[in-house]
Amino acid sequence: MPLLTSKANPRFRALQAHLKAGGLRREATLLLGEKLIEAWAEARQTTAGKRPPTSALAET
């Protein structure tokens, strides 16, 4: 499977175009790449982040 960078990924381009169209009305920030990994790692350090996902609870 070839590795696609975010700029080469057609889904990313479509999402980026959609977000740019929102302009100043944007209400959320989309984290990608390194920023997403950093945010995920920080969230895992919280009490809520240490809980198992609800799907894991349903399997037991």
PyMOL Python script that loads the backbone (N, CA, C, O; Angstrom):
from pymol import cmd

cmd.read_pdbstr("""\
ATOM      1  N   MET A   1       0.849  -1.169   0.000  1.00  0.00           N
ATOM      2  CA  MET A   1       0.000   0.000   0.000  1.00  0.00           C
ATOM      3  C   MET A   1       0.896   1.234   0.000  1.00  0.00           C
ATOM      4  O   MET A   1       1.774   1.362   0.853  1.00  0.00           O
ATOM      5  N   PRO A   2       0.681   2.137  -0.946  1.00  0.00           N
ATOM      6  CA  PRO A   2       1.517   3.341  -0.984  1.00  0.00           C
ATOM      7  C   PRO A   2       1.169   4.285   0.168  1.00  0.00           C
ATOM      8  O   PRO A   2       0.021   4.373   0.604  1.00  0.00           O
ATOM      9  N   LEU A   3       2.175   4.971   0.634  1.00  0.00           N
ATOM     10  CA  LEU A   3       1.989   5.941   1.709  1.00  0.00           C
ATOM     11  C   LEU A   3       1.582   7.277   1.098  1.00  0.00           C
ATOM     12  O   LEU A   3       2.286   7.816   0.244  1.00  0.00           O
ATOM     13  N   LEU A   4       0.457   7.802   1.533  1.00  0.00           N
ATOM     14  CA  LEU A   4      -0.013   9.090   1.036  1.00  0.00           C
ATOM     15  C   LEU A   4       0.182  10.146   2.106  1.00  0.00           C
ATOM     16  O   LEU A   4      -0.231   9.963   3.251  1.00  0.00           O
ATOM     17  N   THR A   5       0.801  11.234   1.739  1.00  0.00           N
ATOM     18  CA  THR A   5       0.872  12.350   2.671  1.00  0.00           C
ATOM     19  C   THR A   5      -0.490  13.027   2.671  1.00  0.00           C
ATOM     20  O   THR A   5      -1.297  12.819   1.765  1.00  0.00           O
ATOM     21  N   SER A   6      -0.735  13.826   3.677  1.00  0.00           N
ATOM     22  CA  SER A   6      -2.051  14.448   3.771  1.00  0.00           C
ATOM     23  C   SER A   6      -2.375  15.303   2.546  1.00  0.00           C
ATOM     24  O   SER A   6      -3.525  15.339   2.107  1.00  0.00           O
ATOM     25  N   LYS A   7      -1.383  15.984   1.994  1.00  0.00           N
ATOM     26  CA  LYS A   7      -1.649  16.843   0.840  1.00  0.00           C
ATOM     27  C   LYS A   7      -1.933  16.041  -0.423  1.00  0.00           C
ATOM     28  O   LYS A   7      -2.574  16.550  -1.342  1.00  0.00           O
ATOM     29  N   ALA A   8      -1.468  14.793  -0.484  1.00  0.00           N
ATOM     30  CA  ALA A   8      -1.705  13.961  -1.656  1.00  0.00           C
ATOM     31  C   ALA A   8      -3.003  13.167  -1.527  1.00  0.00           C
ATOM     32  O   ALA A   8      -3.465  12.575  -2.503  1.00  0.00           O
ATOM     33  N   ASN A   9      -3.584  13.151  -0.349  1.00  0.00           N
ATOM     34  CA  ASN A   9      -4.783  12.364  -0.084  1.00  0.00           C
ATOM     35  C   ASN A   9      -6.019  13.128  -0.567  1.00  0.00           C
ATOM     36  O   ASN A   9      -6.293  14.223  -0.076  1.00  0.00           O
ATOM     37  N   PRO A  10      -6.770  12.566  -1.521  1.00  0.00           N
ATOM     38  CA  PRO A  10      -7.948  13.272  -2.035  1.00  0.00           C
ATOM     39  C   PRO A  10      -9.008  13.529  -0.958  1.00  0.00           C
ATOM     40  O   PRO A  10      -9.693  14.551  -1.001  1.00  0.00           O
ATOM     41  N   ARG A  11      -9.146  12.630  -0.012  1.00  0.00           N
ATOM     42  CA  ARG A  11     -10.122  12.851   1.068  1.00  0.00           C
ATOM     43  C   ARG A  11      -9.705  14.046   1.920  1.00  0.00           C
ATOM     44  O   ARG A  11     -10.543  14.852   2.324  1.00  0.00           O
ATOM     45  N   PHE A  12      -8.414  14.153   2.186  1.00  0.00           N
ATOM     46  CA  PHE A  12      -7.917  15.292   2.955  1.00  0.00           C
ATOM     47  C   PHE A  12      -8.167  16.591   2.200  1.00  0.00           C
ATOM     48  O   PHE A  12      -8.596  17.585   2.787  1.00  0.00           O
ATOM     49  N   ARG A  13      -7.898  16.580   0.898  1.00  0.00           N
ATOM     50  CA  ARG A  13      -8.105  17.794   0.102  1.00  0.00           C
ATOM     51  C   ARG A  13      -9.569  18.223   0.132  1.00  0.00           C
ATOM     52  O   ARG A  13      -9.869  19.411   0.257  1.00  0.00           O
ATOM     53  N   ALA A  14     -10.475  17.262   0.019  1.00  0.00           N
ATOM     54  CA  ALA A  14     -11.905  17.590   0.052  1.00  0.00           C
ATOM     55  C   ALA A  14     -12.297  18.148   1.417  1.00  0.00           C
ATOM     56  O   ALA A  14     -13.039  19.127   1.501  1.00  0.00           O
ATOM     57  N   LEU A  15     -11.799  17.530   2.481  1.00  0.00           N
ATOM     58  CA  LEU A  15     -12.091  18.006   3.831  1.00  0.00           C
ATOM     59  C   LEU A  15     -11.505  19.395   4.047  1.00  0.00           C
ATOM     60  O   LEU A  15     -12.157  20.264   4.626  1.00  0.00           O
ATOM     61  N   GLN A  16     -10.287  19.605   3.588  1.00  0.00           N
ATOM     62  CA  GLN A  16      -9.639  20.905   3.734  1.00  0.00           C
ATOM     63  C   GLN A  16     -10.425  21.989   2.988  1.00  0.00           C
ATOM     64  O   GLN A  16     -10.609  23.088   3.510  1.00  0.00           O
ATOM     65  N   ALA A  17     -10.881  21.688   1.790  1.00  0.00           N
ATOM     66  CA  ALA A  17     -11.661  22.656   1.015  1.00  0.00           C
ATOM     67  C   ALA A  17     -12.967  22.981   1.728  1.00  0.00           C
ATOM     68  O   ALA A  17     -13.399  24.134   1.751  1.00  0.00           O
ATOM     69  N   HIS A  18     -13.594  21.962   2.307  1.00  0.00           N
ATOM     70  CA  HIS A  18     -14.843  22.166   3.047  1.00  0.00           C
ATOM     71  C   HIS A  18     -14.609  23.055   4.260  1.00  0.00           C
ATOM     72  O   HIS A  18     -15.409  23.946   4.544  1.00  0.00           O
ATOM     73  N   LEU A  19     -13.516  22.814   4.975  1.00  0.00           N
ATOM     74  CA  LEU A  19     -13.222  23.616   6.162  1.00  0.00           C
ATOM     75  C   LEU A  19     -12.864  25.052   5.793  1.00  0.00           C
ATOM     76  O   LEU A  19     -13.261  25.989   6.486  1.00  0.00           O
ATOM     77  N   LYS A  20     -12.121  25.227   4.714  1.00  0.00           N
ATOM     78  CA  LYS A  20     -11.753  26.580   4.279  1.00  0.00           C
ATOM     79  C   LYS A  20     -12.991  27.381   3.895  1.00  0.00           C
ATOM     80  O   LYS A  20     -13.043  28.593   4.101  1.00  0.00           O
ATOM     81  N   ALA A  21     -13.978  26.704   3.342  1.00  0.00           N
ATOM     82  CA  ALA A  21     -15.204  27.392   2.935  1.00  0.00           C
ATOM     83  C   ALA A  21     -15.943  27.960   4.141  1.00  0.00           C
ATOM     84  O   ALA A  21     -16.696  28.924   4.005  1.00  0.00           O
ATOM     85  N   GLY A  22     -15.737  27.371   5.321  1.00  0.00           N
ATOM     86  CA  GLY A  22     -16.401  27.849   6.528  1.00  0.00           C
ATOM     87  C   GLY A  22     -15.887  29.187   7.001  1.00  0.00           C
ATOM     88  O   GLY A  22     -16.618  29.941   7.644  1.00  0.00           O
ATOM     89  N   GLY A  23     -14.650  29.493   6.695  1.00  0.00           N
ATOM     90  CA  GLY A  23     -14.058  30.775   7.062  1.00  0.00           C
ATOM     91  C   GLY A  23     -14.178  31.086   8.541  1.00  0.00           C
ATOM     92  O   GLY A  23     -13.853  30.253   9.388  1.00  0.00           O
ATOM     93  N   LEU A  24     -14.647  32.287   8.849  1.00  0.00           N
ATOM     94  CA  LEU A  24     -14.737  32.743  10.231  1.00  0.00           C
ATOM     95  C   LEU A  24     -15.830  32.033  11.022  1.00  0.00           C
ATOM     96  O   LEU A  24     -15.869  32.141  12.248  1.00  0.00           O
ATOM     97  N   ARG A  25     -16.704  31.322  10.354  1.00  0.00           N
ATOM     98  CA  ARG A  25     -17.780  30.608  11.045  1.00  0.00           C
ATOM     99  C   ARG A  25     -17.285  29.329  11.707  1.00  0.00           C
ATOM    100  O   ARG A  25     -18.039  28.671  12.424  1.00  0.00           O
ATOM    101  N   ARG A  26     -16.054  28.978  11.480  1.00  0.00           N
ATOM    102  CA  ARG A  26     -15.523  27.723  12.021  1.00  0.00           C
ATOM    103  C   ARG A  26     -15.706  27.682  13.534  1.00  0.00           C
ATOM    104  O   ARG A  26     -15.385  28.643  14.233  1.00  0.00           O
ATOM    105  N   GLU A  27     -16.219  26.570  14.031  1.00  0.00           N
ATOM    106  CA  GLU A  27     -16.474  26.406  15.455  1.00  0.00           C
ATOM    107  C   GLU A  27     -15.565  25.368  16.095  1.00  0.00           C
ATOM    108  O   GLU A  27     -15.584  25.197  17.314  1.00  0.00           O
ATOM    109  N   ALA A  28     -14.778  24.679  15.295  1.00  0.00           N
ATOM    110  CA  ALA A  28     -13.905  23.632  15.823  1.00  0.00           C
ATOM    111  C   ALA A  28     -12.602  23.637  15.039  1.00  0.00           C
ATOM    112  O   ALA A  28     -12.520  24.195  13.945  1.00  0.00           O
ATOM    113  N   THR A  29     -11.590  23.011  15.612  1.00  0.00           N
ATOM    114  CA  THR A  29     -10.299  22.893  14.958  1.00  0.00           C
ATOM    115  C   THR A  29     -10.030  21.422  14.689  1.00  0.00           C
ATOM    116  O   THR A  29     -10.201  20.585  15.575  1.00  0.00           O
ATOM    117  N   LEU A  30      -9.620  21.111  13.503  1.00  0.00           N
ATOM    118  CA  LEU A  30      -9.294  19.745  13.128  1.00  0.00           C
ATOM    119  C   LEU A  30      -7.806  19.532  13.340  1.00  0.00           C
ATOM    120  O   LEU A  30      -6.984  20.208  12.722  1.00  0.00           O
ATOM    121  N   LEU A  31      -7.460  18.601  14.206  1.00  0.00           N
ATOM    122  CA  LEU A  31      -6.056  18.303  14.468  1.00  0.00           C
ATOM    123  C   LEU A  31      -5.615  17.162  13.570  1.00  0.00           C
ATOM    124  O   LEU A  31      -6.297  16.142  13.468  1.00  0.00           O
ATOM    125  N   LEU A  32      -4.475  17.336  12.921  1.00  0.00           N
ATOM    126  CA  LEU A  32      -3.929  16.310  12.041  1.00  0.00           C
ATOM    127  C   LEU A  32      -2.463  16.088  12.356  1.00  0.00           C
ATOM    128  O   LEU A  32      -1.792  16.970  12.892  1.00  0.00           O
ATOM    129  N   GLY A  33      -1.979  14.926  12.027  1.00  0.00           N
ATOM    130  CA  GLY A  33      -0.554  14.631  12.139  1.00  0.00           C
ATOM    131  C   GLY A  33      -0.023  14.735  13.548  1.00  0.00           C
ATOM    132  O   GLY A  33      -0.596  14.183  14.488  1.00  0.00           O
ATOM    133  N   GLU A  34       1.081  15.450  13.684  1.00  0.00           N
ATOM    134  CA  GLU A  34       1.790  15.547  14.958  1.00  0.00           C
ATOM    135  C   GLU A  34       0.917  16.169  16.048  1.00  0.00           C
ATOM    136  O   GLU A  34       0.952  15.727  17.196  1.00  0.00           O
ATOM    137  N   LYS A  35       0.140  17.185  15.698  1.00  0.00           N
ATOM    138  CA  LYS A  35      -0.737  17.840  16.686  1.00  0.00           C
ATOM    139  C   LYS A  35      -1.794  16.869  17.197  1.00  0.00           C
ATOM    140  O   LYS A  35      -2.124  16.880  18.383  1.00  0.00           O
ATOM    141  N   LEU A  36      -2.327  16.032  16.315  1.00  0.00           N
ATOM    142  CA  LEU A  36      -3.325  15.043  16.711  1.00  0.00           C
ATOM    143  C   LEU A  36      -2.713  14.033  17.668  1.00  0.00           C
ATOM    144  O   LEU A  36      -3.332  13.681  18.672  1.00  0.00           O
ATOM    145  N   ILE A  37      -1.518  13.568  17.374  1.00  0.00           N
ATOM    146  CA  ILE A  37      -0.836  12.596  18.229  1.00  0.00           C
ATOM    147  C   ILE A  37      -0.542  13.205  19.596  1.00  0.00           C
ATOM    148  O   ILE A  37      -0.714  12.542  20.619  1.00  0.00           O
ATOM    149  N   GLU A  38      -0.100  14.463  19.624  1.00  0.00           N
ATOM    150  CA  GLU A  38       0.177  15.132  20.897  1.00  0.00           C
ATOM    151  C   GLU A  38      -1.096  15.275  21.727  1.00  0.00           C
ATOM    152  O   GLU A  38      -1.086  15.013  22.930  1.00  0.00           O
ATOM    153  N   ALA A  39      -2.189  15.690  21.090  1.00  0.00           N
ATOM    154  CA  ALA A  39      -3.456  15.858  21.810  1.00  0.00           C
ATOM    155  C   ALA A  39      -3.953  14.520  22.337  1.00  0.00           C
ATOM    156  O   ALA A  39      -4.464  14.447  23.454  1.00  0.00           O
ATOM    157  N   TRP A  40      -3.810  13.463  21.548  1.00  0.00           N
ATOM    158  CA  TRP A  40      -4.242  12.133  21.975  1.00  0.00           C
ATOM    159  C   TRP A  40      -3.423  11.679  23.181  1.00  0.00           C
ATOM    160  O   TRP A  40      -3.974  11.144  24.143  1.00  0.00           O
ATOM    161  N   ALA A  41      -2.115  11.891  23.130  1.00  0.00           N
ATOM    162  CA  ALA A  41      -1.247  11.484  24.239  1.00  0.00           C
ATOM    163  C   ALA A  41      -1.599  12.252  25.510  1.00  0.00           C
ATOM    164  O   ALA A  41      -1.616  11.672  26.596  1.00  0.00           O
ATOM    165  N   GLU A  42      -1.880  13.548  25.387  1.00  0.00           N
ATOM    166  CA  GLU A  42      -2.264  14.343  26.554  1.00  0.00           C
ATOM    167  C   GLU A  42      -3.594  13.861  27.125  1.00  0.00           C
ATOM    168  O   GLU A  42      -3.755  13.788  28.344  1.00  0.00           O
ATOM    169  N   ALA A  43      -4.537  13.537  26.264  1.00  0.00           N
ATOM    170  CA  ALA A  43      -5.850  13.078  26.723  1.00  0.00           C
ATOM    171  C   ALA A  43      -5.743  11.736  27.435  1.00  0.00           C
ATOM    172  O   ALA A  43      -6.502  11.471  28.367  1.00  0.00           O
ATOM    173  N   ARG A  44      -4.819  10.895  27.012  1.00  0.00           N
ATOM    174  CA  ARG A  44      -4.652   9.579  27.641  1.00  0.00           C
ATOM    175  C   ARG A  44      -4.147   9.700  29.075  1.00  0.00           C
ATOM    176  O   ARG A  44      -4.272   8.752  29.850  1.00  0.00           O
ATOM    177  N   GLN A  45      -3.579  10.851  29.444  1.00  0.00           N
ATOM    178  CA  GLN A  45      -3.060  11.052  30.793  1.00  0.00           C
ATOM    179  C   GLN A  45      -4.160  11.433  31.779  1.00  0.00           C
ATOM    180  O   GLN A  45      -3.932  11.405  32.989  1.00  0.00           O
ATOM    181  N   THR A  46      -5.344  11.788  31.291  1.00  0.00           N
ATOM    182  CA  THR A  46      -6.440  12.177  32.176  1.00  0.00           C
ATOM    183  C   THR A  46      -7.145  10.936  32.702  1.00  0.00           C
ATOM    184  O   THR A  46      -6.973   9.839  32.169  1.00  0.00           O
ATOM    185  N   THR A  47      -7.934  11.115  33.744  1.00  0.00           N
ATOM    186  CA  THR A  47      -8.690   9.996  34.316  1.00  0.00           C
ATOM    187  C   THR A  47      -9.633   9.405  33.279  1.00  0.00           C
ATOM    188  O   THR A  47      -9.723   8.185  33.139  1.00  0.00           O
ATOM    189  N   ALA A  48     -10.332  10.265  32.555  1.00  0.00           N
ATOM    190  CA  ALA A  48     -11.255   9.780  31.529  1.00  0.00           C
ATOM    191  C   ALA A  48     -10.506   9.066  30.408  1.00  0.00           C
ATOM    192  O   ALA A  48     -11.006   8.088  29.852  1.00  0.00           O
ATOM    193  N   GLY A  49      -9.325   9.541  30.078  1.00  0.00           N
ATOM    194  CA  GLY A  49      -8.543   8.926  29.012  1.00  0.00           C
ATOM    195  C   GLY A  49      -8.007   7.557  29.375  1.00  0.00           C
ATOM    196  O   GLY A  49      -7.679   6.762  28.494  1.00  0.00           O
ATOM    197  N   LYS A  50      -7.915   7.276  30.663  1.00  0.00           N
ATOM    198  CA  LYS A  50      -7.402   5.978  31.107  1.00  0.00           C
ATOM    199  C   LYS A  50      -8.486   4.909  31.153  1.00  0.00           C
ATOM    200  O   LYS A  50      -8.180   3.722  31.268  1.00  0.00           O
ATOM    201  N   ARG A  51      -9.755   5.320  31.062  1.00  0.00           N
ATOM    202  CA  ARG A  51     -10.850   4.343  31.054  1.00  0.00           C
ATOM    203  C   ARG A  51     -10.860   3.579  29.739  1.00  0.00           C
ATOM    204  O   ARG A  51     -10.484   4.128  28.704  1.00  0.00           O
ATOM    205  N   PRO A  52     -11.286   2.316  29.764  1.00  0.00           N
ATOM    206  CA  PRO A  52     -11.382   1.573  28.501  1.00  0.00           C
ATOM    207  C   PRO A  52     -12.521   2.134  27.659  1.00  0.00           C
ATOM    208  O   PRO A  52     -13.484   2.673  28.206  1.00  0.00           O
ATOM    209  N   PRO A  53     -12.425   2.017  26.347  1.00  0.00           N
ATOM    210  CA  PRO A  53     -13.518   2.491  25.497  1.00  0.00           C
ATOM    211  C   PRO A  53     -14.798   1.720  25.795  1.00  0.00           C
ATOM    212  O   PRO A  53     -14.738   0.571  26.232  1.00  0.00           O
ATOM    213  N   THR A  54     -15.940   2.327  25.567  1.00  0.00           N
ATOM    214  CA  THR A  54     -17.211   1.669  25.870  1.00  0.00           C
ATOM    215  C   THR A  54     -17.391   0.408  25.045  1.00  0.00           C
ATOM    216  O   THR A  54     -18.051  -0.526  25.499  1.00  0.00           O
ATOM    217  N   SER A  55     -16.826   0.353  23.848  1.00  0.00           N
ATOM    218  CA  SER A  55     -16.940  -0.857  23.033  1.00  0.00           C
ATOM    219  C   SER A  55     -16.214  -2.020  23.705  1.00  0.00           C
ATOM    220  O   SER A  55     -16.640  -3.168  23.575  1.00  0.00           O
ATOM    221  N   ALA A  56     -15.128  -1.741  24.418  1.00  0.00           N
ATOM    222  CA  ALA A  56     -14.403  -2.794  25.127  1.00  0.00           C
ATOM    223  C   ALA A  56     -15.231  -3.303  26.302  1.00  0.00           C
ATOM    224  O   ALA A  56     -15.178  -4.487  26.632  1.00  0.00           O
ATOM    225  N   LEU A  57     -15.991  -2.420  26.930  1.00  0.00           N
ATOM    226  CA  LEU A  57     -16.839  -2.828  28.048  1.00  0.00           C
ATOM    227  C   LEU A  57     -17.970  -3.730  27.576  1.00  0.00           C
ATOM    228  O   LEU A  57     -18.362  -4.652  28.292  1.00  0.00           O
ATOM    229  N   ALA A  58     -18.493  -3.481  26.394  1.00  0.00           N
ATOM    230  CA  ALA A  58     -19.599  -4.267  25.866  1.00  0.00           C
ATOM    231  C   ALA A  58     -19.169  -5.692  25.541  1.00  0.00           C
ATOM    232  O   ALA A  58     -19.992  -6.607  25.571  1.00  0.00           O
ATOM    233  N   GLU A  59     -17.896  -5.889  25.232  1.00  0.00           N
ATOM    234  CA  GLU A  59     -17.406  -7.213  24.849  1.00  0.00           C
ATOM    235  C   GLU A  59     -17.205  -8.128  26.044  1.00  0.00           C
ATOM    236  O   GLU A  59     -17.137  -9.346  25.875  1.00  0.00           O
ATOM    237  N   THR A  60     -17.106  -7.573  27.257  1.00  0.00           N
ATOM    238  CA  THR A  60     -16.839  -8.409  28.429  1.00  0.00           C
ATOM    239  C   THR A  60     -18.090  -8.958  29.030  1.00  0.00           C
ATOM    240  O   THR A  60     -18.031  -9.681  30.024  1.00  0.00           O
TER     241      THR A  60
END
""", "prot")
cmd.dss("prot")
cmd.show_as("cartoon", "prot")
cmd.util.cbc("prot")
cmd.orient("prot")
